[in-house]
Amino acid sequence: MTPFRTQVVRSIPALRDMVGRWRRNGDCIGLVPTMGALHEGHLSLVRQSKMQCDRTVVSIFVNPTQFNPDEDLDRYPRQEEKDLDTLSSEGADLAFIPVADEIYPDGFCTAVHVDRVTIGMEGTVRVGHFDGVATVVCKLFMQVQPDRAFFGEKDYQQLITVQRMVRDLDMPLTIVPVTTVRESDGLAMSSRNAYLSEDQRRIAAALNRILHETAASIVAGLGIETATAVARQELLDAGFDAVDYVECRADADLAIIESLNRPARLLATVRLGAIRLLDNIQIG
């Protein structure tokens, strides 16, 4: 018996042809947008799509417009054959793997901007990042026209941005959040974890631990501003080279809050050398 193999398309017309046939059969279509270098976190999204949908499309596209000039676009891991083997083992129906010119043809000059929820945190550290994210995700939604799209909670500001875009533009699909998948020591899984040295990897585990300790302090009554200031210092003491931010925001819309008067989310980004690590946990 021939082993199952995920089908690959690289052009928008071929993608639409395949998805169109499924839709005419009445299939529910799930989309998992990725930049490749797939790990267990990505696979949790694929599995959720397989559970909730009849057909699963996984996009693999390292999107240049969401990288700033000083970031790691050229170094971002690319492992297409390994990713396809992994998707085949998970039973993903289709992999959409376009080149940059397919997504951004010559003369492309349109961008999607989502306000408010992109202010601060990643929106400050990575200026223009969320315009790149919103634009490419909007294009993927137009190209695939999925019924559901699956996003991990690790990139929480990205998740909220995509939810806001879908709501504001009346896009006919559901965004499904999926809980962050972690290593045994609590480190959130990320494609960039592969860059960490052995020493850096030991330090990285402190991020999630300190977030949980900070959340407990806030729940116990310590003021948010004081608690996050303590967390920043503890992260530096733990060996991180820099702390971009530690912030407590409203869970639903990332509004700035001064007290724990609604469900909240504690978010942080730190640096180990040139590597940025993101994490967040819910409070309340």
N, C-alpha and C positions, 0 to 999 in steps of 0.2 A: 504494500500500500504506500502510495507516494505521500511523504510528510507534507503537512499543511505549510504553505508559504504565503506570507503577506504580500499582496500585490502592490506594485509600486507604480505611481504616475508622477510625472514631472511637469506637466503642463496643465493650465486651468481648463482648457477644453476637454482633455482626457479625464480630469477629475470630475467635471460636471456631467460628462457622459455616464461615468460609472455610478455616481450618486443618483443621477436622474433615473437610472434603471431601478435602483433600489427603491426610490421613492414611489415610482409607478407601481411597484409591488406592495406598497403600503408599509414599508419598513420604517422604523424609528431610527434616526441617524444620530450617533454620538460623535463628538469631536474632542480630541485631546491635542491642544496646541503645545509643541515642545520645540526646543532648540537642539534636540539630540543629546548625545552622551547620556543615554537613558540609564537611570538607576531605579531602585525600588520605589522611590517616591513617584516617579513617572508611571511605573507599572501599577501602582495603586489607582491612578486615574484611569488607566486602560481597563483595569478589572471592574471599576465602578461603571464605566461605560458599557462593558460587556454585560454586566448585570442588569442595567437599566434600558439598554437599547438593542435593537436587532442587528445593527451594523455599526462598526467603530472605525473612524478615520483618525489617524495620527499624523499630524503635520510635523515635519522636521525641517526647520529653517532658522539658521543663525541670522537674526534680523539686524542688519547694520544700523538701522535708524534708532535703535534703543541703546546703542553704545556711544559714550562720549569719546572724544579724540584720545584721551589719556587712559582709556580702558582696554580690556583684553580681547578685543574682537579677533585679532589675528591668532591669539593663543587659545581661544575658546576651543575645547576638545571637540573634534569631529571624528566619528567612528561609524560611518554609515553601515558597513557590512555587519558589524557587531550589533548595531541597533536593529537592523532588519532580522537578524537571527533571534534577537530577544522578542521582537514584536510577533514573529511567527510562532514562537513558543507560547506566547500569550493569546494567540488567536485573533490578533487585530486584523481586520479585513483589508484595510487599505492604508498605505503610507504615501502621503503627498510630500515630495521632496523637490521643491522648485529651486532654481538658481535665482540670484538676486534680480536679474533682468526680467524674470517672469513676474515677480511681485512689483518691482519698481522699474517699469519700462522707460526708455529714453523720453525725457520731458515730464516725467512724473512730478507734480507740484501741489498735491493735496495732502493735508494732514488733519487728523482728528484730535481735538484738544478737549480734555475733560477738566473742568475747574474744581475748586474747593477741595475735593478729596485727594487731589494730587499736591496740595500745598504742604510744604514741610517734609521732614524725613527724607525719603528717597527723592522727592520732588525738589528738595533744596540741594542735596548732595550730588544728584545726577540731573542737572538742568536739561530739560527736553526729553528725558528718558520716557516719561509716560505718554508724550505725544507719539513717540515711536511705537510704544506698546499698543496704544489705542488704535493707531492707524493700521498696523499689521493685523491685529486681532479683528478689527472691523472688516478688513479685506478677506480674511479667512472665513468669517461668518458669511460674507456675501458669496464667496466661492463655493463653500461646502453647503451652506444653508442647513445647518444641523438643527435638530430638535432640542438637543442638550449639548452643552460644552462643559468640560470638567477642568477645574483649576484647583491647585493645592493652596492650602492656607499658609504655607511658609512665606510666600510672597504676598503678604496680606494686603498691603496698600495696592498692589496690582489687582488682586481679586476684587477689592471694593471699587477700584476704578472701572474695571470691566463691567461689574454689576450696574454701576451708575450709567455707563454709556448705553448698555442694553435697555435700561429702564427709560432713559431720557429720549432715546431715538426709536422707541417702540419696536425694537427688534423682536421677531417672533421666535424666541428660543429661551430656554431656561439655563441659567448658570448654576452649576452644581459644585459647591465647595467640598473639598476632600481634606480630611485631617492630615496634618504634617506627619510624614513617616520619619522615624528617628533611628539612629544607631543605638546600640545597647547602652551607651553612656549618655544618651540624651541629645547628642548633636544632630541637628536637622540634616537630612540627606540633601546633598547638592552636588551638581556636576563639578563645581570648583573645589570640593573636598579633596579631589585627586591631586591637587597642587600642593597640599599641606605636607610639610616634612614630618618626621616622627615626633619631634619636639613640639612643633606647631599643633599637631593633632592632639597631643595631650592637653595643651592649653585650651584648644577649641571647645573641649567638653565643659569648660567652666561657664560658657555663655548661657546655656539653658539653666544650669544650676543657679546662677546668680539672678536670672530672671524670676525663677520660682521663689527664691528668697526675698526678692524685692516685692513681688506680688503679695507674699504673706505679710510683709511689713505694712503694705498699704491697707490690706484687709484688717490688720490689727490696729489701724488708726494713725500710722505715720503719714504725714502730709505727702502728697504726690511729688511736689517739687523737691522736698528733702530726700525722699526715697530714691528718686531717679538720680539725684546728685551723688548719693552714697553708692548707687549701682555703678555709675560711671567710674568712680574711683576704684571700686572693687574690681572692675574689669581690667583697669590698668594695672592694679596690683597683681592680678592673676597672670599677667604676662602679655596681654594684648598690646600691640604697638600704638593703636589709636582707637578711640570710640567716636563714631560719627554722631550717634544719638542714642539716647534711651528716653522713650516717651510713653506716657500713658494717655490713650485716646479712647473716645467712645467706640464701642465695638461695632455698632451698626453703620456709622458714617465717618468715623475718624475725627469727629469734632473734638476740639481741645476741651478738656474738663479739668476742674480744679479740685473736685472731690469725687469720691466713689458713690455717686448718686444714680448710677445706671450701669448696666453691663459694660465692662471696659476691656481694653486690650493693651498689653504692655509690649512694646516693639523696640528692637535694638539692632544696630548694625555696628560691627567692630572690624578691625583690620589686623591681620597677621602678615607683615610684609606687604606685598602687593595684593593679597587675597582679602576680599570682603566677605564676611559671613553675616547672614541675616537670620533673625529668629523672632518669634513672638509667642505669647501665651495669653489666653483669655483669663480675665479676672471677674468673678461673679457670674 
